Amino acid sequence: MTAEEIVVPPALVAAQVRFRGEAGRAWVERVAGVAADYLDRWRLRRDGPTRSGVAGLVLPVITDDGTPAMLKLQDTDWDHPGEGLALRTWAGDGAARLLREDPETWTLLIERLDPDRDLHAVKDDTAAVRVIATLLNRLNAYTAPPEIPRLADRAEKLIADAPLLAARLRDPAEGRLLRRWADQVAEVVGDAGDRLLHWDLHYENVLAGGREPWLAIDPKPLAGDPGFELAPALWNRWDKAAPVRTVRRRFDVMVETMGLDRERAAVWTVGRSLQNSIWSVEDGDVALEPEQVTIAEAVTRRG
């Protein structure tokens, strides 16, 4: 197969240019050729339309022994290294199996799940969030390999950056709130944990499988406390009608299912609001996202 036969989805092009500028544009321009090379090298046959996320190009394929799989290509300059290592560590326990990889280019051959059926198909929101929590329990049971980035390091940088970035916010009250979140995280950062975290397990990153009903995909692995894992399931499928009640219900379901200490999990969830807010301020925002404020207040406020 030639590179000309592989069409890079416009959404992936737009995302790469938006988030990575010229580096993203350059990667998009060469990724079709890289994909064609691996199709030949690993003797894979195309088996469906090209798919993509924000960071990767994914091609449904059939291996030379007839196994359905997904060929995933991503740039090694991305912010969250270690997807192949995480999948290898889990070895199919709660996540898609890694069938083959090239660690130098981050090219992965992964067990094929159903890309058209994620947890949005489960209409009962409580049941859906319990699936996520159950999978996280399995994934977090593993000690993170030493090569995986550490939550402690990331959290310490957030704490250090918060005062300067808080000053950029238009509303002084929001600046004080950002600094308060940093102070809360500072109380737990000394014991940030060593579990292998998925970091991004929301509803679209759980797909229906053949060997199990649901399995995780697309980890952005960190070594840390499982309490840092809850937030994506809180802001995804946002309930505009009753956001506080919905966030607290989901949070309580996950804490109970995962057997977490509620207060500690709440602080690490505040840490995710801190992280997302710092990123948005670095990108030029001068106000906190209301959803992040709602999540932080919902999980820490009693009554």
N, C-alpha and C positions, 0 to 999 in steps of 0.2 A: 504494500500500500504506500502511496506517495503522500507527502505532506499536503498537497493541493486537495486531496480528497477528505481531509479532516478540517471541518469548519469550527472555529473557536466561537462559542456563543457570544453575542454582543453584550450580554449582561456581565460575563466574566471580563471582557475587555474594559467595560466601563468601570467595574469595581477595581481592577488593577490600576487603571489610570487615576482613579479618584484617590485611592489609598496609598499608592506607591509611586505615582508620577512617572518619570521617564524610565525608572527601573521596572515598573510594572508593564509599561508599553513595550520595552525591549523583550521582556519575558514572553509576552503574548505573541510577539512576532516570531519567536523561535520555537514555541511549544508544540506546534503542529509537526514540525520536523522531528523533534525529540520523540513525540508520540509514535510517529511512523517508524522510527528506529527501533523502539521497544516492541512494537507489534511484530516486526521481523525478527528481532533478537530473541524474543521469548516465544516465538511461534504462536502468536495469538491471532484469532479471527474476529473481526468486528461483528457485533451482534445487537445492534440497536443504535439509536441516535446519541450523539454526544451530549453529555450533561456537564454541569459545572456548579460550583459554589462561588464564594467570594475569592477564594485563594487557589482553587485547584480545577484542573480539567479532568473529567472522568469519562472513560469510554467503556461501555459494556462489551465484553469479549467472551470468547470460548477458547479454552486452552487446548493444547494438542491432544489431551486425553479426554476432551469433551466436557470439562468442568466449566460451568458458567462463573464468570468473575468480573471484577471491575478493575481497569487499569487507571490509576490515579497519578497525575503529574502535578507537581507544585514547585515553586521556586525555593531554593535553599536560602534565600535572603529573607524569608518570612519570619514573623516575630515569635512563633511558637514551635521550636524544633522538637523532634522526638516522637512524631506520630507512629512511625514504623516501630520504634523501640517499645512504645506503649502497647501497641497491638501484639507485638511479639511476646511481651511480658504476660499479657492477659491470655494469650493462646486460645482465643475463642470463648473464654469464660465471661459472658455478659456482653461481649463485643464481637463484631465481625472478625473472622479469622484472617490473619495475614498469610498469604500463600507464597509470596516472593517479594523481594525488595532489592533495590540498589541504594544503599545508604549514602553513597556519594552524591546522588542526584535527587534523593527523596522520592524516587519513583516506586510505587507500590502496586502489587497485584493483590486484590482483596476479595474475599468471599462475597459473592453477589447476594444481596438481600433484595427486597421489593422496593425499588426507588419511588414507586407511586403510592405507597401506603406507609405513612408515618403516624405518629400518635394523634395528629389532628383527626384521624379516623375514629378515635375513641371519644364519643360525645360527652360521656360522663367525665367531667374534669377531675373529680377526686380519684376516679379509677386511673386516669391517665397519669396524674402526678404520682400515684402510688407505684406505677410501673417504673417511672424514672427513679424513684427512691430505691426500689428493689434492685434495679440495675446498678445504681451507685454503690449500694452496699457490697455488691460483688466486686466491682471494679476497685473500690477503695480498700478492699481486703489485702491488696498487694502492696508491698513496700516499693517505693519508687526507686528505680535504678539511679546510681549516682550521677549519670549524665543528664538527668531531667532537671530543668530549671527549678529553683526553690521558691516556694511562696514566701518564705521569710525574707529573701532578698528583694522580691518585688514589693512586699508590704513595707519594708524599711524605706524604700525609695518613695513610695506614695506618701508616707509620713513626713519624709524630709521635704517633698515638693509641695505639700499642702499649703503651708503659710503663704508662699509666694503666689501660688495660683489662686488662693482665696482672695487675694487683693485685687485680682482682675475682675471679680464678679461685680456686677452693677449694684446689687443690693447688699449692703453691709451685713444684713442678717443672714444672707446665704453664705457669705464669707465666714461668719462665725460658725455656721452649721458645718461647713466643710472642715474647718479646723477641729470642731468637736468630734466629727467622725474619725479624723486622724488620731485624736487623743484616745478614743475608744479602741481603735485597732492597736495602738501602741501598748495597751495593757495586755494583749495576748500575743504580740509578735515574737516574744521570746520563746514561745512554745508553739511554733507554727506547724508542727507535724511533719510526718515523712511518708504519708500514704500516697499512692499513685492516683492523682486526680485526673478526671476527664476534662474538667474546667468549663465545658460548653455543652452540657447534656440538656438540651431543650427538646421540645416536642418533635422538631424536624430532624433531629439527630438520633432519633430512635425509629428504626425501620422494622417492618415485619420480616421475619426470617422463615426458612424452611425447617431447620433443625430445632428452632425455638420460636415462640410467638413474637418476641421482640428482642432486638439486639442494638447495641450502641454503635455509632459510626463517628468519624471525624473528630477524634480527641485533639485537644490542645493541652498536652499533659503538663502538670505541675506536681511537685512533691510538697504535700502540705496537709492541712486539716480538712476533713470531709465537710465541715461547716461552710467552707468556701464554695462548695458545689451547688448549693441550693438555689441561688439567685436566678439562673436562666429559666428555671421552671416557674419562677414568680413573675417575671416580666413578659415572658412569652404567653400568647393567648390572653392578652391584657383585657380585663373586665372593666370597661368604662363606667358601667352602671354602679358597681359596688367594688371599687378597687381595694379598699382597705380590708373589707371582710374577706374578699377572695384571696388576697395575699396572705392573710393570717391563717385562713383555713388550709391553704396549700402548704404553708410553712409548718404548721402543726402536724399535718399528715406526714410530711417528709421527716421531721424530727422524730416522730413516733416510730415510723417504719424503719428508720436508720439507727434508732437507739442513741441519738445524739443528746448531749447536754444542751438544753434549750438556750440558756443565756450565752454560752460560748458560740453556738451556731448563729445566734442573732448578731453578735459582734462581727463575726466573719462575713455575714450577709451585709452588714453595714460597710464592711471592707470592699465588697463588690460595688456598692453605690459610690464609695469614695473613688475606686478605680475608674469606673465609667465616667464619673463627673470630672475627674482630673483629665482624662482623655479628651472630653468634650471641650473643656476650657483650653487645653493645649491646641485644639483645632480652631479656636477663636470664639467659642460661645462665651457670653457674659452673664448667663443665667443657668441655674441648675435645671436639669430635666425634671419635670414634676413627677414622673414615674419613679425616678431614683429616690426622691424625697419621700414619696408615699411608701415605698418598700422599706426604707430605713426606719421610718416612724412606725409602720405597722408591725414590724418584728420586734421592736424594742419597747413599745408602749403596752402596758398592761391595762385591762379593763375595756 
